[in-house]
Amino acid sequence: MTHHPILSGDRFRLGTFSTNCSSGMTPTKIAERWVNSWDNNLALARMLDAAGIDFMLPIARWIGYGGETDFHGGVLETMTWAAGLLAATKDISVFATIHTAANHPVVVAKQIATIDQIGHGRAGLNIVAGWNKPEYEALGLNLPDDHETRYAYAQEWFDLVRKLWTAETHFDWEGRFFKARKVKGDPRPQRGTVPILNAAGSPQGRGFATDNADFLFTPAIDLDRSKTEIADLKAQAQAKGRKVDVLTFSHVICRPTEAEAQEFLHYTAVENCDHAAVDNLVNLQFAHAHSFPHDLLAQIKHLFAMGHGGYPLVGTPDQVAAGILRLHGAGFAGTTLSFVDYLAEFPYFRDEVLPRLERAGIR
């Protein structure tokens, strides 16, 4: 059976991030900010699919970050979002982002297998072991203080999912966190599994990712640091007999001139920044998450105002393409792209930046 499209080839992979969330990745107050309606997501998915973009990745969010805009207060649920997009597209891969604590593995195994049928083998699973304590409280759940427990739970959760995707007969499960009687996975994913993505910064999280994921998702802040980090992660996976590629996320403001791009950046992230939402986002990252290196977090608050901490790709098409080539040179296997308004801004990126990447040999 052929490999999943996102796992095939050696091109630098490009996707979008957070289009299911209100304001996308930009906590700005401008009226032109992203509206995460189904119609907008559907129109964008078809546009991305026609342009050869590799994947779409959503954020699973249950409460917003407050501020004047209640950044990420409106969110399309990711499994149903992915199902609809897979039904309406032909080639692009679509991930569902799933919190292990909020979703039973027997249910998720069947949901993923179902949407993989809908997309004829183009589904993916982004596993979230949990970090956002207010969201746990909103769901009446307790977030374990220690990463060991969070990832032990996530590991058993995924072990049960995998067994449901591979076991030929009904089976019982008697684990530390889950118990199941006479369960069986039917249907199963087209290829027996789907690409697995996981964002992790703690040692326990990165152990989980190198044990289980096809892609580890991490920020690109200092590319020299990233280069070393990527080499270490690949070596860690290789020592386990596995191959893991590393993805990052970027925010794009691409205009005909650098001055125009910088002017729009100032307009969105300085003049009209939703400062309360940015403060809440950064404070939660400090308190509960290790996705961003804490020693750098205070230095990059401006990146959260621009695009949720994403690598800045701001400037002319030549400058944006050069930035993507730097990510490729650091060892990243791909990046997600966010825009203030994806539908309005992606066509210029498609027409001007993608051909430059093709000429550079990475697409």
ChimeraX attribute file (.defattr): number of C-alpha atoms within 10 A of each C-alpha:
attribute: neighborCount
match mode: 1-to-1
recipient: residues
	/A:1	6
	/A:2	8
	/A:3	12
	/A:4	17
	/A:5	16
	/A:6	21
	/A:7	15
	/A:8	9
	/A:9	10
	/A:10	10
	/A:11	17
	/A:12	21
	/A:13	20
	/A:14	23
	/A:15	21
	/A:16	25
	/A:17	21
	/A:18	24
	/A:19	28
	/A:20	28
	/A:21	25
	/A:22	23
	/A:23	29
	/A:24	28
	/A:25	29
	/A:26	31
	/A:27	33
	/A:28	30
	/A:29	21
	/A:30	18
	/A:31	10
	/A:32	12
	/A:33	19
	/A:34	23
	/A:35	21
	/A:36	21
	/A:37	15
	/A:38	15
	/A:39	10
	/A:40	15
	/A:41	20
	/A:42	17
	/A:43	13
	/A:44	21
	/A:45	24
	/A:46	16
	/A:47	17
	/A:48	24
	/A:49	18
	/A:50	13
	/A:51	15
	/A:52	15
	/A:53	21
	/A:54	21
	/A:55	24
	/A:56	26
	/A:57	24
	/A:58	25
	/A:59	23
	/A:60	21
	/A:61	22
	/A:62	17
	/A:63	18
	/A:64	20
	/A:65	20
	/A:66	19
	/A:67	19
	/A:68	14
	/A:69	19
	/A:70	18
	/A:71	27
	/A:72	25
	/A:73	16
	/A:74	18
	/A:75	24
	/A:76	22
	/A:77	18
	/A:78	21
	/A:79	20
	/A:80	13
	/A:81	19
	/A:82	28
	/A:83	22
	/A:84	18
	/A:85	25
	/A:86	26
	/A:87	14
	/A:88	15
	/A:89	19
	/A:90	14
	/A:91	20
	/A:92	24
	/A:93	26
	/A:94	31
	/A:95	29
	/A:96	27
	/A:97	22
	/A:98	24
	/A:99	16
	/A:100	21
	/A:101	19
	/A:102	14
	/A:103	11
	/A:104	15
	/A:105	22
	/A:106	20
	/A:107	11
	/A:108	19
	/A:109	25
	/A:110	20
	/A:111	19
	/A:112	26
	/A:113	25
	/A:114	20
	/A:115	26
	/A:116	27
	/A:117	19
	/A:118	18
	/A:119	24
	/A:120	16
	/A:121	24
	/A:122	26
	/A:123	31
	/A:124	27
	/A:125	22
	/A:126	23
	/A:127	22
	/A:128	22
	/A:129	26
	/A:130	21
	/A:131	21
	/A:132	18
	/A:133	17
	/A:134	18
	/A:135	17
	/A:136	18
	/A:137	11
	/A:138	11
	/A:139	12
	/A:140	10
	/A:141	13
	/A:142	13
	/A:143	20
	/A:144	14
	/A:145	11
	/A:146	9
	/A:147	20
	/A:148	14
	/A:149	14
	/A:150	20
	/A:151	22
	/A:152	17
	/A:153	19
	/A:154	23
	/A:155	18
	/A:156	17
	/A:157	23
	/A:158	19
	/A:159	14
	/A:160	21
	/A:161	21
	/A:162	18
	/A:163	17
	/A:164	24
	/A:165	24
	/A:166	16
	/A:167	14
	/A:168	11
	/A:169	11
	/A:170	11
	/A:171	14
	/A:172	11
	/A:173	13
	/A:174	9
	/A:175	12
	/A:176	9
	/A:177	10
	/A:178	14
	/A:179	10
	/A:180	12
	/A:181	10
	/A:182	9
	/A:183	15
	/A:184	20
	/A:185	22
	/A:186	16
	/A:187	17
	/A:188	23
	/A:189	25
	/A:190	19
	/A:191	17
	/A:192	14
	/A:193	21
	/A:194	24
	/A:195	21
	/A:196	19
	/A:197	26
	/A:198	25
	/A:199	25
	/A:200	23
	/A:201	20
	/A:202	16
	/A:203	12
	/A:204	16
	/A:205	24
	/A:206	22
	/A:207	17
	/A:208	20
	/A:209	26
	/A:210	26
	/A:211	18
	/A:212	22
	/A:213	25
	/A:214	20
	/A:215	23
	/A:216	28
	/A:217	25
	/A:218	23
	/A:219	22
	/A:220	23
	/A:221	20
	/A:222	11
	/A:223	17
	/A:224	10
	/A:225	11
	/A:226	20
	/A:227	17
	/A:228	12
	/A:229	16
	/A:230	21
	/A:231	14
	/A:232	12
	/A:233	20
	/A:234	18
	/A:235	16
	/A:236	18
	/A:237	21
	/A:238	14
	/A:239	11
	/A:240	11
	/A:241	10
	/A:242	15
	/A:243	18
	/A:244	23
	/A:245	20
	/A:246	25
	/A:247	26
	/A:248	23
	/A:249	24
	/A:250	28
	/A:251	25
	/A:252	25
	/A:253	27
	/A:254	28
	/A:255	22
	/A:256	13
	/A:257	13
	/A:258	17
	/A:259	13
	/A:260	16
	/A:261	19
	/A:262	17
	/A:263	12
	/A:264	18
	/A:265	21
	/A:266	14
	/A:267	15
	/A:268	24
	/A:269	22
	/A:270	15
	/A:271	13
	/A:272	16
	/A:273	24
	/A:274	23
	/A:275	19
	/A:276	16
	/A:277	23
	/A:278	25
	/A:279	17
	/A:280	16
	/A:281	21
	/A:282	20
	/A:283	14
	/A:284	16
	/A:285	18
	/A:286	17
	/A:287	12
	/A:288	16
	/A:289	20
	/A:290	17
	/A:291	18
	/A:292	21
	/A:293	16
	/A:294	14
	/A:295	8
	/A:296	11
	/A:297	18
	/A:298	12
	/A:299	10
	/A:300	15
	/A:301	16
	/A:302	16
	/A:303	19
	/A:304	23
	/A:305	27
	/A:306	27
	/A:307	26
	/A:308	22
	/A:309	23
	/A:310	26
	/A:311	26
	/A:312	20
	/A:313	21
	/A:314	23
	/A:315	22
	/A:316	22
	/A:317	24
	/A:318	16
	/A:319	17
	/A:320	23
	/A:321	23
	/A:322	17
	/A:323	18
	/A:324	23
	/A:325	17
	/A:326	13
	/A:327	24
	/A:328	19
	/A:329	12
	/A:330	20
	/A:331	19
	/A:332	26
	/A:333	21
	/A:334	24
	/A:335	27
	/A:336	24
	/A:337	25
	/A:338	26
	/A:339	26
	/A:340	27
	/A:341	19
	/A:342	21
	/A:343	18
	/A:344	12
	/A:345	16
	/A:346	23
	/A:347	15
	/A:348	15
	/A:349	18
	/A:350	16
	/A:351	12
	/A:352	19
	/A:353	21
	/A:354	20
	/A:355	15
	/A:356	18
	/A:357	19
	/A:358	12
	/A:359	9
	/A:360	12
	/A:361	11
	/A:362	16
	/A:363	17
